[in-house]
Amino acid sequence: MQTKDSTIETTLSLLQDLFDFYHPRDFAVRLWDGTVWPADEGQPTHFTLVLQHPGALRAMFLPPGELALGEAYIYNDYDIEGGFEHVFGLADRFLSHPWGSVEMERFGSRLLSLPDTSRVAATNRSADPKIQGELHTRETDRESAAYIYDLPNSFYQLFLDRSMQYSCAYYASPEDGIDAAQARKIDYVCHKLRLRPGERVLDIGCGWGGFLIHAVRQYSVEGLGVTLSVNQVNYAGQRFREEGIENRCHVELRDYRDVAGQGIYDKIYSAGMVEQVGDAMLPAYFKQAWQLLRPGGIFLVHGIAIHSTAPINPSPSFVRRYVYPNGDIVPISTTLKIAESYGFEVRDVENLREHYVYTLRDWVRRLEEKADEARKLVGDVMYRIWRISNAASMYYFTIGNTHLYQTLLVKTDHGKSGLPLTRADWYA
């Protein structure tokens, strides 16, 4: 068994070897006893990696992979002080580095010599949703939605905008606040849908109802929103009553597959759904939208897609385990091919990748500013899950690994789209 001094010595030697490939090193490391391994001389310290106990490196790197690194963070084996956005470039390079078998063996033996300790006992690691059964059944989708969205509404209010939009905003400039950018997004969507008074609008995955409130009040449509979150249903219903639109706008706790009707909606909007519907269920998703739309109707899909050349990580995904248990992100080409196979005509595809970088930047900043309140509402582990997942997403949108597309689809009426020749009215 190692002594206190030998554990510190082993940790420092491991740090030196593990990050020998990363130069110039622009981060520092602080050990549990206050010992500091500084950034390279002359380099700015973008962040400090804080090892919370003698077994921290063991928890981070055994078994090697993204999942262990993520779990070690959320269970406070280590912390990050400073610019969280700088961490993920380092992690990306570390995980993709071509480590040799000799290096792996040498690192592994030293990591195993560190204490097998953790800040949180394994039996108390309750954040894992442990959703059992086949993916994307009605039951597992309900469980996944409850895990994500049935946290207290007051938690989401800490970092979302006033209208509670948990999807990409639309910025005129990077300096826009989140409230202005989300209000602009909602109205931009309404312009793309070309809403008209009296039209029937369906919002699949309506969240807390912000889009429908704006669409009903400003465009005099009639709306229905469906979601699998009890908290969202209660919140949206209350907001509809407060706005005095409950006679023109309703929300239901309903799976998208169970929305009734044949050709009864003029317009359908769906934000943040394609990445949760899953690759295998996209045909059912587009088939249902096709059936619900009238001929000449418009379907606007707002969702995340992975770049078709992005590397596929064979190891277990932290996001899949702790953030979106049923999540499944596919390239935009996959989505478009399936939409077309059910009869939709693709009229416009817009990539808002940079806008999601700014959105996530604002969410992370606002959540960090309200960290103490967040911990009181959902606990430290859940706060950390949302902090690291949003910061990681910001990094992947920044480097172009993931994208946010708004795709405008039309169910043509005997070849007639009913659309004007230009997009000029979108920007009026």
C-alpha positions, -999 to 999 in steps of 0.1 A, spaced: 0 0 0 13 34 -9 20 61 17 6 96 14 38 109 -1 42 81 -26 6 85 -38 14 122 -45 46 112 -63 28 85 -84 0 109 -93 25 136 -104 45 111 -125 13 98 -141 2 133 -150 35 140 -166 33 108 -187 -5 109 -195 -3 145 -208 32 143 -224 16 144 -258 -2 177 -251 21 207 -257 20 235 -249 0 226 -219 -24 254 -210 -39 240 -179 -29 233 -143 -36 205 -119 -42 209 -82 -40 178 -59 -62 171 -29 -34 183 -5 -30 216 -24 0 206 -45 -1 223 -79 13 211 -112 14 243 -131 7 250 -168 38 252 -191 59 282 -185 46 312 -205 12 296 -212 -21 310 -199 -39 287 -175 -73 282 -192 -85 259 -165 -74 240 -134 -81 203 -130 -88 196 -93 -82 161 -81 -104 157 -51 -88 126 -35 -58 102 -39 -77 78 -61 -90 105 -85 -69 95 -115 -78 59 -111 -115 68 -111 -110 90 -142 -90 66 -164 -100 31 -153 -116 17 -174 -103 40 -201 -130 60 -221 -154 88 -222 -179 72 -197 -153 69 -169 -142 105 -174 -178 117 -173 -187 97 -143 -156 107 -124 -167 144 -129 -203 141 -119 -194 121 -88 -168 147 -79 -137 126 -81 -124 157 -99 -136 192 -106 -129 219 -131 -121 255 -122 -120 281 -149 -130 278 -186 -149 246 -189 -151 250 -227 -113 244 -229 -115 210 -213 -131 191 -242 -104 197 -267 -80 181 -243 -103 152 -236 -109 147 -273 -72 146 -281 -66 123 -252 -93 98 -261 -82 97 -298 -45 95 -291 -29 63 -304 -18 49 -271 6 19 -275 1 -14 -256 33 -8 -236 21 26 -226 -13 13 -216 3 -15 -195 27 10 -178 -1 35 -170 -25 8 -160 -2 -7 -133 4 27 -118 -33 37 -119 -41 4 -101 -15 12 -74 -36 43 -64 -63 39 -38 -96 25 -50 -116 53 -35 -144 76 -47 -161 106 -33 -195 89 -37 -201 52 -28 -213 32 -58 -245 23 -40 -254 60 -39 -248 67 -75 -285 72 -82 -283 95 -113 -281 66 -137 -317 62 -151 -312 25 -157 -340 24 -183 -346 -13 -190 -361 -29 -221 -362 -23 -258 -354 12 -270 -381 35 -282 -411 16 -270 -438 38 -256 -429 28 -221 -391 34 -224 -397 67 -242 -419 78 -213 -393 68 -188 -366 86 -207 -387 118 -210 -395 117 -173 -358 113 -164 -349 144 -185 -378 167 -182 -396 159 -149 -369 176 -129 -384 207 -112 -394 234 -136 -376 259 -114 -343 241 -123 -348 248 -160 -359 283 -153 -324 290 -139 -307 288 -173 -334 288 -200 -351 319 -214 -384 334 -202 -404 312 -227 -386 280 -215 -372 270 -249 -348 240 -245 -337 241 -281 -313 262 -303 -320 300 -303 -315 323 -333 -290 351 -328 -286 383 -348 -252 387 -331 -232 367 -305 -239 394 -280 -277 389 -280 -291 377 -247 -308 343 -246 -343 359 -242 -340 380 -273 -325 351 -293 -352 326 -283 -380 351 -291 -364 357 -325 -362 319 -330 -399 314 -323 -410 341 -346 -385 328 -373 -402 294 -371 -436 310 -374 -424 328 -405 -411 296 -420 -443 279 -413 -462 309 -428 -489 307 -402 -523 321 -410 -553 329 -388 -575 300 -381 -549 273 -390 -546 242 -369 -510 237 -356 -495 207 -339 -464 209 -318 -448 175 -314 -426 176 -283 -440 209 -272 -419 213 -241 -432 241 -218 -455 255 -245 -435 287 -255 -439 283 -292 -476 277 -291 -482 307 -268 -465 329 -294 -482 313 -324 -517 315 -309 -513 351 -296 -495 366 -326 -508 346 -355 -543 336 -343 -539 299 -349 -554 270 -330 -528 248 -313 -522 214 -298 -490 204 -281 -480 169 -271 -452 158 -247 -444 128 -225 -434 150 -195 -460 155 -167 -442 186 -155 -443 201 -189 -480 194 -194 -488 210 -160 -466 240 -167 -479 246 -203 -515 242 -193 -511 268 -165 -494 292 -189 -522 288 -215 -547 297 -188 -527 327 -176 -524 339 -212 -562 335 -217 -557 312 -247 -569 279 -232 -599 278 -256 -575 279 -286 -546 260 -273 -543 226 -255 -515 204 -243 -517 166 -238 -496 140 -222 -494 119 -254 -469 99 -274 -465 113 -310 -475 79 -323 -508 82 -306 -520 116 -319 -553 110 -336 -565 124 -369 -561 122 -407 -551 153 -426 -564 176 -399 -534 199 -393 -523 227 -415 -488 230 -399 -466 208 -377 -436 219 -357 -412 196 -339 -381 208 -321 -356 185 -303 -375 154 -313 -356 137 -341 -326 131 -318 -349 114 -293 -371 95 -317 -342 74 -327 -329 61 -361 -352 30 -360 -383 50 -353 -378 79 -378 -400 61 -403 -429 59 -378 -423 96 -369 -425 108 -405 -453 85 -414 -473 99 -385 -466 135 -395 -476 127 -431 -509 112 -420 -517 141 -397 -510 169 -423 -535 180 -448 -524 181 -485 -504 213 -489 -494 212 -452 -460 221 -439 -438 203 -414 -408 221 -398 -383 198 -381 -358 215 -358 -332 190 -346 -296 179 -341 -277 158 -366 -242 144 -365 -218 151 -393 -217 121 -417 -179 118 -413 -178 122 -376 -159 94 -359 -181 68 -341 -171 61 -306 -174 24 -299 -172 29 -261 -203 35 -240 -215 71 -243 -218 94 -213 -247 113 -229 -266 81 -237 -262 69 -202 -269 101 -182 -285 128 -203 -306 113 -231 -311 76 -224 -330 70 -256 -311 95 -277 -299 86 -312 -283 113 -335 -281 105 -372 -267 125 -402 -291 149 -419 -289 128 -450 -305 99 -431 -334 121 -419 -341 136 -453 -340 102 -471 -366 88 -446 -388 120 -449 -388 117 -487 -396 80 -486 -429 89 -469 -438 115 -496 -425 147 -481 -408 173 -504 -378 189 -490 -381 227 -495 -354 242 -473 -326 230 -450 -308 255 -429 -279 247 -406 -279 269 -374 -247 253 -359 -231 285 -347 -264 296 -332 -263 265 -310 -228 274 -299 -241 307 -286 -272 291 -271 -252 266 -251 -227 292 -241 -255 312 -225 -270 281 -209 -237 270 -193 -229 305 -181 -264 310 -166 -263 276 -149 -229 282 -134 -240 315 -121 -269 298 -103 -249 267 -92 -259 269 -56 -296 272 -64 -293 244 -89 -277 221 -63 -305 228 -39 -331 219 -65 -317 188 -81 -285 179 -61 -248 182 -70 -247 152 -93 -276 163 -115 -262 199 -116 -229 184 -128 -246 163 -154 -262 193 -170 -231 214 -167 -208 189 -184 -233 178 -210 -241 213 -222 -204 224 -222 -194 193 -241 -222 199 -267 -209 235 -271 -175 221 -280 -189 196 -305 -210 222 -322 -179 245 -323 -157 220 -341 -185 209 -365 -190 174 -352 -227 181 -347 -251 204 -364 -286 219 -358 -309 218 -389 -342 234 -395 -358 214 -423 -389 226 -441 -410 197 -455 -442 200 -476 -469 175 -482 -476 186 -518 -512 187 -531 -510 169 -565 -476 185 -570 -486 219 -557 -465 232 -528 -486 263 -521 -454 282 -513 -442 315 -528 -413 316 -551 -389 332 -527 -382 333 -489 -385 371 -488 -414 369 -463 -393 351 -438 -372 382 -433 -398 408 -436 
